[in-house]
Amino acid sequence: MSMSHIIFSTLDHNGLRGEHRVTIEIRSEGKFRVAYGTTNLWFGSPELEYTLQYEDAFPTFRRFLNQLWTETVAEALPDELRGFSAPVLTRMTE
């Protein structure tokens, strides 16, 4: 067996049942699929997704993680998690 999806969530318990998540799928052609939404990528389509080369995928991944925090956690993203060049989002409108 191998792992093809890595899922990030802000839940404090196991099991995703329609909650927002960020998913990274490693593609065989050296690209990453970065997705944001409430569905498992095998069974549905996410709200947003991009298939990108590694150097382009990381900024999108960080933006999606920031959006996940903004939409699912009541408090502001801590400065130590924001990092020096992390984007500051208030609401994604794409």
C-alpha positions as YAML, in Angstrom:
chain: A
units: angstrom
residues:
- id: 1
  name: MET
  ca: [0.00, 0.00, 0.00]
- id: 2
  name: SER
  ca: [1.03, 3.58, -0.49]
- id: 3
  name: MET
  ca: [-0.17, 6.98, 0.61]
- id: 4
  name: SER
  ca: [-1.43, 9.31, -2.08]
- id: 5
  name: HIS
  ca: [-3.42, 11.90, -0.05]
- id: 6
  name: ILE
  ca: [-2.32, 13.92, 2.96]
- id: 7
  name: ILE
  ca: [-5.26, 15.58, 4.72]
- id: 8
  name: PHE
  ca: [-5.06, 18.57, 7.09]
- id: 9
  name: SER
  ca: [-7.92, 19.48, 9.41]
- id: 10
  name: THR
  ca: [-8.45, 21.63, 12.50]
- id: 11
  name: LEU
  ca: [-10.72, 19.07, 14.18]
- id: 12
  name: ASP
  ca: [-9.75, 17.84, 17.62]
- id: 13
  name: HIS
  ca: [-11.20, 14.36, 17.03]
- id: 14
  name: ASN
  ca: [-10.86, 11.58, 14.46]
- id: 15
  name: GLY
  ca: [-13.14, 11.26, 11.46]
- id: 16
  name: LEU
  ca: [-14.05, 13.79, 8.81]
- id: 17
  name: ARG
  ca: [-17.71, 13.87, 7.87]
- id: 18
  name: GLY
  ca: [-18.16, 16.87, 5.62]
- id: 19
  name: GLU
  ca: [-15.88, 19.27, 7.53]
- id: 20
  name: HIS
  ca: [-13.47, 21.57, 5.71]
- id: 21
  name: ARG
  ca: [-10.01, 20.22, 5.02]
- id: 22
  name: VAL
  ca: [-6.91, 20.83, 2.92]
- id: 23
  name: THR
  ca: [-5.70, 17.85, 0.89]
- id: 24
  name: ILE
  ca: [-2.44, 17.31, -0.94]
- id: 25
  name: GLU
  ca: [-2.28, 14.56, -3.53]
- id: 26
  name: ILE
  ca: [1.11, 13.55, -4.87]
- id: 27
  name: ARG
  ca: [0.91, 12.97, -8.61]
- id: 28
  name: SER
  ca: [3.25, 10.61, -10.44]
- id: 29
  name: GLU
  ca: [4.37, 13.26, -12.92]
- id: 30
  name: GLY
  ca: [6.11, 15.30, -10.19]
- id: 31
  name: LYS
  ca: [3.16, 17.55, -9.50]
- id: 32
  name: PHE
  ca: [0.97, 18.15, -6.48]
- id: 33
  name: ARG
  ca: [-2.79, 18.50, -6.45]
- id: 34
  name: VAL
  ca: [-3.71, 20.96, -3.68]
- id: 35
  name: ALA
  ca: [-7.40, 21.03, -2.74]
- id: 36
  name: TYR
  ca: [-9.68, 22.85, -0.31]
- id: 37
  name: GLY
  ca: [-13.17, 21.65, 0.47]
- id: 38
  name: THR
  ca: [-15.38, 19.30, 2.44]
- id: 39
  name: THR
  ca: [-15.13, 16.12, 0.36]
- id: 40
  name: ASN
  ca: [-12.77, 13.19, 0.02]
- id: 41
  name: LEU
  ca: [-11.01, 13.63, -3.34]
- id: 42
  name: TRP
  ca: [-11.84, 10.04, -4.33]
- id: 43
  name: PHE
  ca: [-15.58, 10.55, -3.89]
- id: 44
  name: GLY
  ca: [-16.28, 14.19, -4.76]
- id: 45
  name: SER
  ca: [-14.98, 17.48, -6.07]
- id: 46
  name: PRO
  ca: [-13.46, 20.08, -3.73]
- id: 47
  name: GLU
  ca: [-14.46, 23.74, -3.68]
- id: 48
  name: LEU
  ca: [-11.02, 24.75, -4.99]
- id: 49
  name: GLU
  ca: [-8.17, 22.72, -6.44]
- id: 50
  name: TYR
  ca: [-4.98, 23.22, -8.41]
- id: 51
  name: THR
  ca: [-2.47, 20.79, -9.90]
- id: 52
  name: LEU
  ca: [0.92, 22.50, -9.73]
- id: 53
  name: GLN
  ca: [4.65, 21.92, -9.77]
- id: 54
  name: TYR
  ca: [6.17, 21.75, -6.27]
- id: 55
  name: GLU
  ca: [7.52, 25.32, -6.22]
- id: 56
  name: ASP
  ca: [4.09, 26.67, -7.17]
- id: 57
  name: ALA
  ca: [2.12, 24.29, -4.96]
- id: 58
  name: PHE
  ca: [3.60, 25.33, -1.61]
- id: 59
  name: PRO
  ca: [2.29, 28.95, -1.59]
- id: 60
  name: THR
  ca: [-1.17, 27.66, -2.58]
- id: 61
  name: PHE
  ca: [-1.01, 25.03, 0.18]
- id: 62
  name: ARG
  ca: [-0.14, 27.73, 2.75]
- id: 63
  name: ARG
  ca: [-2.99, 29.92, 1.52]
- id: 64
  name: PHE
  ca: [-5.44, 27.02, 1.84]
- id: 65
  name: LEU
  ca: [-4.19, 26.21, 5.37]
- id: 66
  name: ASN
  ca: [-4.68, 29.85, 6.34]
- id: 67
  name: GLN
  ca: [-8.20, 29.77, 4.89]
- id: 68
  name: LEU
  ca: [-8.97, 26.53, 6.75]
- id: 69
  name: TRP
  ca: [-7.95, 28.17, 10.04]
- id: 70
  name: THR
  ca: [-9.95, 31.32, 9.29]
- id: 71
  name: GLU
  ca: [-13.13, 29.36, 8.53]
- id: 72
  name: THR
  ca: [-12.93, 26.76, 11.30]
- id: 73
  name: VAL
  ca: [-11.20, 28.31, 14.33]
- id: 74
  name: ALA
  ca: [-12.76, 31.20, 16.26]
- id: 75
  name: GLU
  ca: [-9.43, 32.83, 17.17]
- id: 76
  name: ALA
  ca: [-6.87, 34.58, 14.97]
- id: 77
  name: LEU
  ca: [-3.98, 32.61, 13.54]
- id: 78
  name: PRO
  ca: [-1.09, 32.87, 16.06]
- id: 79
  name: ASP
  ca: [1.88, 34.92, 14.85]
- id: 80
  name: GLU
  ca: [4.28, 32.00, 15.38]
- id: 81
  name: LEU
  ca: [2.27, 29.96, 12.87]
- id: 82
  name: ARG
  ca: [1.91, 32.79, 10.39]
- id: 83
  name: GLY
  ca: [5.63, 32.99, 9.62]
- id: 84
  name: PHE
  ca: [7.59, 35.78, 8.01]
- id: 85
  name: SER
  ca: [6.06, 35.69, 4.54]
- id: 86
  name: ALA
  ca: [2.73, 33.97, 5.19]
- id: 87
  name: PRO
  ca: [-0.24, 35.55, 3.45]
- id: 88
  name: VAL
  ca: [-2.94, 37.20, 5.53]
- id: 89
  name: LEU
  ca: [-6.44, 36.32, 4.29]
- id: 90
  name: THR
  ca: [-9.76, 37.48, 5.62]
- id: 91
  name: ARG
  ca: [-12.05, 35.50, 3.28]
- id: 92
  name: MET
  ca: [-11.40, 33.57, 0.07]
- id: 93
  name: THR
  ca: [-13.68, 34.63, -2.80]
- id: 94
  name: GLU
  ca: [-12.45, 32.43, -5.67]
...
